[in-house]
C-alpha cells in the first residue's frame, strides 16, 4: 500500500487549496481514508475522514464548514478541498488509509500548506 499526497502550497488567508492523495497497491473502496495535519511544534491532529467510498464523512470542529473530503469513484483517491483558509491551517497535511477489520493504518508523506495573513 502506498499513499502519495500532493497539492500543498502557499496561499493567502481566505484562499483555497485542494489536496489529493492517490492510493495504490489494492482496492480501497471499503477502507477509511483520512487527512491529518501537524503544525510546527504541535502534535498531529485529525482533520477529516471518509469512512468508505460513498459513505459518511466527519470533520474536526476547526475545519467544519470550510473543508470537504471526497473520493473518486474508484475510491482510490481522496481529496481535501480547503476553502477560506486561515493562518492557523498552516501545517504539513498527511493522508492515511485504514485497512478494514484489522485497523492497520498506512500513512503517506506530508504535503505542506502555508497560509499567509
VMD Tcl script that builds the backbone (N, CA, C; Angstrom):
set m [mol new atoms 351]
animate dup $m
set s [atomselect $m all]
$s set {name element resname resid chain x y z} {
  {N N UNK 1 A 0.854 -1.182 0.000}
  {CA C UNK 1 A 0.000 0.000 0.000}
  {C C UNK 1 A 0.890 1.231 0.000}
  {N N UNK 2 A 0.604 2.117 -0.946}
  {CA C UNK 2 A 1.339 3.384 -1.000}
  {C C UNK 2 A 0.357 4.525 -1.125}
  {N N UNK 3 A 0.652 5.605 -0.440}
  {CA C UNK 3 A -0.173 6.799 -0.476}
  {C C UNK 3 A 0.710 7.970 -0.894}
  {N N UNK 4 A 0.262 8.708 -1.888}
  {CA C UNK 4 A 1.035 9.831 -2.415}
  {C C UNK 4 A 0.184 11.087 -2.329}
  {N N UNK 5 A 0.568 11.993 -1.432}
  {CA C UNK 5 A -0.175 13.242 -1.259}
  {C C UNK 5 A 0.451 14.351 -2.091}
  {N N UNK 6 A -0.402 15.250 -2.553}
  {CA C UNK 6 A 0.068 16.388 -3.336}
  {C C UNK 6 A -0.923 17.532 -3.207}
  {N N UNK 7 A -0.534 18.705 -3.708}
  {CA C UNK 7 A -1.442 19.825 -3.769}
  {C C UNK 7 A -1.185 20.925 -2.754}
  {N N UNK 8 A -0.219 20.735 -1.881}
  {CA C UNK 8 A 0.081 21.781 -0.918}
  {C C UNK 8 A 0.720 22.981 -1.577}
  {N N UNK 9 A 0.847 24.050 -0.814}
  {CA C UNK 9 A 1.464 25.248 -1.350}
  {C C UNK 9 A 1.265 26.426 -0.431}
  {N N UNK 10 A 1.573 27.598 -0.964}
  {CA C UNK 10 A 1.436 28.851 -0.234}
  {C C UNK 10 A 0.200 29.575 -0.747}
  {N N UNK 11 A -0.641 30.001 0.175}
  {CA C UNK 11 A -1.873 30.689 -0.199}
  {C C UNK 11 A -2.144 31.787 0.817}
  {N N UNK 12 A -2.815 32.824 0.378}
  {CA C UNK 12 A -3.171 33.903 1.283}
  {C C UNK 12 A -4.394 33.525 2.116}
  {N N UNK 13 A -4.521 34.153 3.249}
  {CA C UNK 13 A -5.682 33.947 4.109}
  {C C UNK 13 A -6.969 34.202 3.315}
  {N N UNK 14 A -7.917 33.292 3.458}
  {CA C UNK 14 A -9.159 33.376 2.701}
  {C C UNK 14 A -9.142 32.606 1.396}
  {N N UNK 15 A -7.980 32.132 1.008}
  {CA C UNK 15 A -7.844 31.408 -0.246}
  {C C UNK 15 A -8.212 29.946 -0.119}
  {N N UNK 16 A -8.008 29.220 -1.210}
  {CA C UNK 16 A -8.388 27.808 -1.279}
  {C C UNK 16 A -7.250 26.965 -1.836}
  {N N UNK 17 A -7.249 25.721 -1.437}
  {CA C UNK 17 A -6.344 24.716 -1.986}
  {C C UNK 17 A -7.082 23.387 -2.012}
  {N N UNK 18 A -6.690 22.522 -2.935}
  {CA C UNK 18 A -7.226 21.167 -2.937}
  {C C UNK 18 A -6.072 20.185 -2.857}
  {N N UNK 19 A -6.083 19.384 -1.820}
  {CA C UNK 19 A -5.088 18.338 -1.659}
  {C C UNK 19 A -5.611 17.044 -2.267}
  {N N UNK 20 A -4.703 16.262 -2.798}
  {CA C UNK 20 A -5.041 14.954 -3.345}
  {C C UNK 20 A -4.153 13.901 -2.706}
  {N N UNK 21 A -4.687 12.696 -2.581}
  {CA C UNK 21 A -3.907 11.574 -2.072}
  {C C UNK 21 A -4.269 10.354 -2.900}
  {N N UNK 22 A -3.315 9.901 -3.682}
  {CA C UNK 22 A -3.532 8.741 -4.533}
  {C C UNK 22 A -3.029 7.493 -3.820}
  {N N UNK 23 A -3.924 6.517 -3.676}
  {CA C UNK 23 A -3.575 5.258 -3.012}
  {C C UNK 23 A -3.381 4.175 -4.055}
  {N N UNK 24 A -2.407 3.334 -3.850}
  {CA C UNK 24 A -2.146 2.251 -4.792}
  {C C UNK 24 A -1.759 0.985 -4.028}
  {N N UNK 25 A -1.860 -0.119 -4.703}
  {CA C UNK 25 A -1.474 -1.383 -4.091}
  {C C UNK 25 A -2.627 -2.325 -3.860}
  {N N UNK 26 A -3.852 -1.813 -3.933}
  {CA C UNK 26 A -5.036 -2.643 -3.790}
  {C C UNK 26 A -6.255 -1.755 -4.024}
  {N N UNK 27 A -7.435 -2.292 -3.865}
  {CA C UNK 27 A -8.671 -1.502 -3.965}
  {C C UNK 27 A -9.022 -0.970 -2.591}
  {N N UNK 28 A -9.382 0.313 -2.547}
  {CA C UNK 28 A -9.587 0.970 -1.265}
  {C C UNK 28 A -11.039 1.348 -1.010}
  {N N UNK 29 A -11.939 0.785 -1.794}
  {CA C UNK 29 A -13.345 1.162 -1.697}
  {C C UNK 29 A -13.880 1.053 -0.276}
  {N N UNK 30 A -13.507 0.000 0.436}
  {CA C UNK 30 A -14.037 -0.238 1.777}
  {C C UNK 30 A -13.125 0.235 2.893}
  {N N UNK 31 A -12.086 0.928 2.529}
  {CA C UNK 31 A -11.141 1.441 3.508}
  {C C UNK 31 A -11.558 2.850 3.936}
  {N N UNK 32 A -11.344 3.160 5.204}
  {CA C UNK 32 A -11.465 4.539 5.648}
  {C C UNK 32 A -10.204 5.285 5.227}
  {N N UNK 33 A -10.407 6.478 4.710}
  {CA C UNK 33 A -9.270 7.317 4.320}
  {C C UNK 33 A -9.438 8.676 4.972}
  {N N UNK 34 A -8.365 9.215 5.474}
  {CA C UNK 34 A -8.464 10.418 6.294}
  {C C UNK 34 A -7.300 11.361 6.039}
  {N N UNK 35 A -7.480 12.566 6.505}
  {CA C UNK 35 A -6.429 13.575 6.497}
  {C C UNK 35 A -6.138 13.989 7.937}
  {N N UNK 36 A -4.869 14.091 8.230}
  {CA C UNK 36 A -4.384 14.639 9.486}
  {C C UNK 36 A -3.447 15.791 9.141}
  {N N UNK 37 A -3.132 16.591 10.141}
  {CA C UNK 37 A -2.166 17.661 9.908}
  {C C UNK 37 A -1.307 17.850 11.151}
  {N N UNK 38 A -0.127 18.397 10.925}
  {CA C UNK 38 A 0.791 18.672 12.030}
  {C C UNK 38 A 1.450 20.013 11.794}
  {N N UNK 39 A 1.153 20.940 12.682}
  {CA C UNK 39 A 1.771 22.259 12.621}
  {C C UNK 39 A 3.110 22.220 13.353}
  {N N UNK 40 A 4.001 23.142 13.027}
  {CA C UNK 40 A 5.311 23.168 13.692}
  {C C UNK 40 A 5.163 23.247 15.202}
  {N N UNK 41 A 5.837 22.346 15.907}
  {CA C UNK 41 A 5.814 22.358 17.361}
  {C C UNK 41 A 4.556 21.803 17.989}
  {N N UNK 42 A 3.663 21.264 17.168}
  {CA C UNK 42 A 2.401 20.737 17.702}
  {C C UNK 42 A 2.243 19.267 17.351}
  {N N UNK 43 A 1.318 18.610 18.036}
  {CA C UNK 43 A 1.047 17.210 17.752}
  {C C UNK 43 A 0.185 17.090 16.498}
  {N N UNK 44 A 0.292 15.914 15.890}
  {CA C UNK 44 A -0.539 15.653 14.720}
  {C C UNK 44 A -1.996 15.602 15.150}
  {N N UNK 45 A -2.877 16.188 14.340}
  {CA C UNK 45 A -4.288 16.225 14.699}
  {C C UNK 45 A -5.152 15.775 13.530}
  {N N UNK 46 A -6.301 15.238 13.875}
  {CA C UNK 46 A -7.275 14.780 12.904}
  {C C UNK 46 A -7.897 15.967 12.179}
  {N N UNK 47 A -8.128 15.818 10.879}
  {CA C UNK 47 A -8.782 16.865 10.094}
  {C C UNK 47 A -10.127 16.364 9.560}
  {N N UNK 48 A -10.116 15.264 8.826}
  {CA C UNK 48 A -11.343 14.767 8.206}
  {C C UNK 48 A -11.166 13.306 7.828}
  {N N UNK 49 A -12.284 12.588 7.751}
  {CA C UNK 49 A -12.248 11.180 7.370}
  {C C UNK 49 A -13.422 10.853 6.466}
  {N N UNK 50 A -13.165 9.988 5.503}
  {CA C UNK 50 A -14.188 9.378 4.673}
  {C C UNK 50 A -14.222 7.912 5.063}
  {N N UNK 51 A -15.326 7.466 5.655}
  {CA C UNK 51 A -15.367 6.137 6.245}
  {C C UNK 51 A -15.182 5.061 5.170}
  {N N UNK 52 A -15.848 5.210 4.057}
  {CA C UNK 52 A -15.627 4.356 2.897}
  {C C UNK 52 A -16.153 5.105 1.685}
  {N N UNK 53 A -15.775 4.646 0.513}
  {CA C UNK 53 A -16.129 5.363 -0.699}
  {C C UNK 53 A -17.649 5.458 -0.817}
  {N N UNK 54 A -18.174 6.671 -0.816}
  {CA C UNK 54 A -19.611 6.878 -0.881}
  {C C UNK 54 A -20.289 6.877 0.469}
  {N N UNK 55 A -19.500 6.745 1.537}
  {CA C UNK 55 A -20.068 6.667 2.877}
  {C C UNK 55 A -19.957 7.961 3.658}
  {N N UNK 56 A -20.016 7.836 4.953}
  {CA C UNK 56 A -20.059 9.005 5.835}
  {C C UNK 56 A -18.719 9.721 5.902}
  {N N UNK 57 A -18.819 10.998 6.203}
  {CA C UNK 57 A -17.628 11.816 6.405}
  {C C UNK 57 A -17.749 12.540 7.738}
  {N N UNK 58 A -16.599 12.806 8.345}
  {CA C UNK 58 A -16.563 13.506 9.618}
  {C C UNK 58 A -15.407 14.496 9.591}
  {N N UNK 59 A -15.580 15.568 10.360}
  {CA C UNK 59 A -14.598 16.649 10.341}
  {C C UNK 59 A -14.252 17.106 11.750}
  {N N UNK 60 A -13.050 17.606 11.895}
  {CA C UNK 60 A -12.688 18.307 13.115}
  {C C UNK 60 A -13.489 19.596 13.176}
  {N N UNK 61 A -13.833 20.004 14.379}
  {CA C UNK 61 A -14.630 21.227 14.524}
  {C C UNK 61 A -13.929 22.434 13.907}
  {N N UNK 62 A -12.619 22.448 13.958}
  {CA C UNK 62 A -11.864 23.611 13.473}
  {C C UNK 62 A -11.955 23.801 11.965}
  {N N UNK 63 A -12.355 22.761 11.237}
  {CA C UNK 63 A -12.412 22.868 9.778}
  {C C UNK 63 A -13.822 22.676 9.231}
  {N N UNK 64 A -14.753 22.336 10.092}
  {CA C UNK 64 A -16.126 22.066 9.659}
  {C C UNK 64 A -16.701 23.289 8.962}
  {N N UNK 65 A -17.302 23.069 7.801}
  {CA C UNK 65 A -17.872 24.169 7.035}
  {C C UNK 65 A -16.900 24.826 6.079}
  {N N UNK 66 A -15.614 24.518 6.226}
  {CA C UNK 66 A -14.604 25.109 5.326}
  {C C UNK 66 A -13.917 24.054 4.480}
  {N N UNK 67 A -13.736 22.875 5.025}
  {CA C UNK 67 A -13.048 21.782 4.327}
  {C C UNK 67 A -14.060 20.718 3.917}
  {N N UNK 68 A -13.782 20.075 2.784}
  {CA C UNK 68 A -14.623 18.979 2.314}
  {C C UNK 68 A -13.732 17.825 1.866}
  {N N UNK 69 A -13.999 16.644 2.407}
  {CA C UNK 69 A -13.271 15.448 1.998}
  {C C UNK 69 A -14.130 14.689 1.004}
  {N N UNK 70 A -13.504 14.175 -0.033}
  {CA C UNK 70 A -14.241 13.414 -1.040}
  {C C UNK 70 A -13.320 12.377 -1.642}
  {N N UNK 71 A -13.931 11.445 -2.389}
  {CA C UNK 71 A -13.150 10.397 -3.034}
  {C C UNK 71 A -13.611 10.232 -4.464}
  {N N UNK 72 A -12.715 9.731 -5.300}
  {CA C UNK 72 A -13.110 9.476 -6.680}
  {C C UNK 72 A -13.966 8.215 -6.717}
  {N N UNK 73 A -14.543 7.946 -7.878}
  {CA C UNK 73 A -15.488 6.825 -7.993}
  {C C UNK 73 A -14.850 5.489 -7.646}
  {N N UNK 74 A -13.593 5.330 -7.962}
  {CA C UNK 74 A -12.911 4.069 -7.669}
  {C C UNK 74 A -12.538 3.963 -6.192}
  {N N UNK 75 A -12.601 5.104 -5.498}
  {CA C UNK 75 A -12.287 5.100 -4.074}
  {C C UNK 75 A -10.818 5.119 -3.759}
  {N N UNK 76 A -9.985 5.236 -4.792}
  {CA C UNK 76 A -8.549 5.139 -4.566}
  {C C UNK 76 A -7.850 6.486 -4.421}
  {N N UNK 77 A -8.576 7.565 -4.670}
  {CA C UNK 77 A -8.004 8.889 -4.486}
  {C C UNK 77 A -8.910 9.662 -3.546}
  {N N UNK 78 A -8.317 10.256 -2.552}
  {CA C UNK 78 A -9.081 11.072 -1.612}
  {C C UNK 78 A -8.620 12.510 -1.743}
  {N N UNK 79 A -9.578 13.414 -1.696}
  {CA C UNK 79 A -9.308 14.833 -1.861}
  {C C UNK 79 A -9.667 15.579 -0.573}
  {N N UNK 80 A -9.021 16.691 -0.390}
  {CA C UNK 80 A -9.414 17.600 0.684}
  {C C UNK 80 A -9.495 18.993 0.086}
  {N N UNK 81 A -10.713 19.452 -0.130}
  {CA C UNK 81 A -10.937 20.812 -0.612}
  {C C UNK 81 A -10.939 21.736 0.592}
  {N N UNK 82 A -10.043 22.690 0.584}
  {CA C UNK 82 A -9.895 23.593 1.721}
  {C C UNK 82 A -10.220 25.004 1.269}
  {N N UNK 83 A -11.280 25.564 1.817}
  {CA C UNK 83 A -11.706 26.925 1.479}
  {C C UNK 83 A -11.577 27.826 2.693}
  {N N UNK 84 A -11.550 29.113 2.423}
  {CA C UNK 84 A -11.461 30.100 3.499}
  {C C UNK 84 A -10.327 29.764 4.466}
  {N N UNK 85 A -9.168 29.519 3.898}
  {CA C UNK 85 A -8.026 29.112 4.708}
  {C C UNK 85 A -7.577 30.224 5.640}
  {N N UNK 86 A -7.073 29.796 6.787}
  {CA C UNK 86 A -6.607 30.710 7.824}
  {C C UNK 86 A -5.152 30.404 8.142}
  {N N UNK 87 A -4.425 31.368 8.687}
  {CA C UNK 87 A -3.040 31.084 9.082}
  {C C UNK 87 A -2.933 29.890 10.026}
  {N N UNK 88 A -3.958 29.657 10.850}
  {CA C UNK 88 A -3.940 28.523 11.785}
  {C C UNK 88 A -4.014 27.184 11.062}
  {N N UNK 89 A -4.346 27.191 9.779}
  {CA C UNK 89 A -4.379 25.952 8.991}
  {C C UNK 89 A -2.988 25.566 8.474}
  {N N UNK 90 A -2.014 26.426 8.689}
  {CA C UNK 90 A -0.659 26.129 8.248}
  {C C UNK 90 A -0.140 24.877 8.934}
  {N N UNK 91 A 0.269 23.897 8.130}
  {CA C UNK 91 A 0.719 22.610 8.677}
  {C C UNK 91 A 1.178 21.718 7.537}
  {N N UNK 92 A 1.797 20.629 7.906}
  {CA C UNK 92 A 2.010 19.530 6.970}
  {C C UNK 92 A 0.775 18.644 7.037}
  {N N UNK 93 A 0.217 18.340 5.890}
  {CA C UNK 93 A -1.004 17.535 5.816}
  {C C UNK 93 A -0.645 16.132 5.343}
  {N N UNK 94 A -1.194 15.138 6.052}
  {CA C UNK 94 A -0.903 13.734 5.782}
  {C C UNK 94 A -2.197 12.994 5.477}
  {N N UNK 95 A -2.134 12.116 4.494}
  {CA C UNK 95 A -3.271 11.237 4.269}
  {C C UNK 95 A -2.969 9.869 4.854}
  {N N UNK 96 A -4.033 9.182 5.224}
  {CA C UNK 96 A -3.895 7.868 5.816}
  {C C UNK 96 A -5.030 6.969 5.351}
  {N N UNK 97 A -4.770 5.690 5.290}
  {CA C UNK 97 A -5.783 4.703 4.926}
  {C C UNK 97 A -5.777 3.594 5.976}
  {N N UNK 98 A -6.970 3.186 6.389}
  {CA C UNK 98 A -7.093 2.168 7.421}
  {C C UNK 98 A -7.687 0.897 6.820}
  {N N UNK 99 A -6.955 -0.206 6.993}
  {CA C UNK 99 A -7.412 -1.497 6.496}
  {C C UNK 99 A -8.635 -1.945 7.291}
  {N N UNK 100 A -9.714 -2.360 6.607}
  {CA C UNK 100 A -10.902 -2.846 7.343}
  {C C UNK 100 A -10.585 -4.039 8.222}
  {N N UNK 101 A -11.296 -4.161 9.317}
  {CA C UNK 101 A -11.248 -5.274 10.266}
  {C C UNK 101 A -9.964 -5.305 11.099}
  {N N UNK 102 A -8.811 -5.091 10.491}
  {CA C UNK 102 A -7.566 -5.139 11.272}
  {C C UNK 102 A -7.228 -3.806 11.913}
  {N N UNK 103 A -7.703 -2.716 11.308}
  {CA C UNK 103 A -7.378 -1.397 11.820}
  {C C UNK 103 A -5.958 -0.949 11.523}
  {N N UNK 104 A -5.259 -1.676 10.672}
  {CA C UNK 104 A -3.890 -1.284 10.333}
  {C C UNK 104 A -3.913 -0.006 9.521}
  {N N UNK 105 A -3.077 0.950 9.926}
  {CA C UNK 105 A -3.032 2.255 9.269}
  {C C UNK 105 A -1.806 2.363 8.373}
  {N N UNK 106 A -2.003 2.992 7.245}
  {CA C UNK 106 A -0.926 3.302 6.317}
  {C C UNK 106 A -0.902 4.820 6.130}
  {N N UNK 107 A 0.293 5.381 6.091}
  {CA C UNK 107 A 0.443 6.825 6.001}
  {C C UNK 107 A 1.215 7.206 4.746}
  {N N UNK 108 A 0.820 8.324 4.168}
  {CA C UNK 108 A 1.576 8.901 3.071}
  {C C UNK 108 A 2.538 9.949 3.602}
  {N N UNK 109 A 3.361 10.482 2.717}
  {CA C UNK 109 A 4.251 11.573 3.127}
  {C C UNK 109 A 3.414 12.847 3.212}
  {N N UNK 110 A 3.882 13.820 3.921}
  {CA C UNK 110 A 3.119 15.040 4.090}
  {C C UNK 110 A 3.234 15.967 2.899}
  {N N UNK 111 A 2.257 16.840 2.774}
  {CA C UNK 111 A 2.323 17.936 1.814}
  {C C UNK 111 A 2.110 19.220 2.602}
  {N N UNK 112 A 2.968 20.184 2.357}
  {CA C UNK 112 A 2.989 21.382 3.197}
  {C C UNK 112 A 1.985 22.424 2.712}
  {N N UNK 113 A 1.242 22.946 3.660}
  {CA C UNK 113 A 0.294 24.032 3.387}
  {C C UNK 113 A 0.701 25.221 4.250}
  {N N UNK 114 A 0.906 26.356 3.614}
  {CA C UNK 114 A 1.252 27.575 4.331}
  {C C UNK 114 A 0.242 28.653 3.967}
  {N N UNK 115 A -0.389 29.209 4.986}
  {CA C UNK 115 A -1.389 30.261 4.773}
  {C C UNK 115 A -0.848 31.555 5.357}
  {N N UNK 116 A -0.668 32.533 4.514}
  {CA C UNK 116 A -0.131 33.808 4.966}
  {C C UNK 116 A -1.267 34.752 5.324}
  {N N UNK 117 A -1.015 35.615 6.295}
  {CA C UNK 117 A -2.057 36.564 6.742}
  {C C UNK 117 A -2.024 37.841 5.935}
}
mol reanalyze $m
mol bondsrecalc $m
mol representation Tube
mol addrep $m
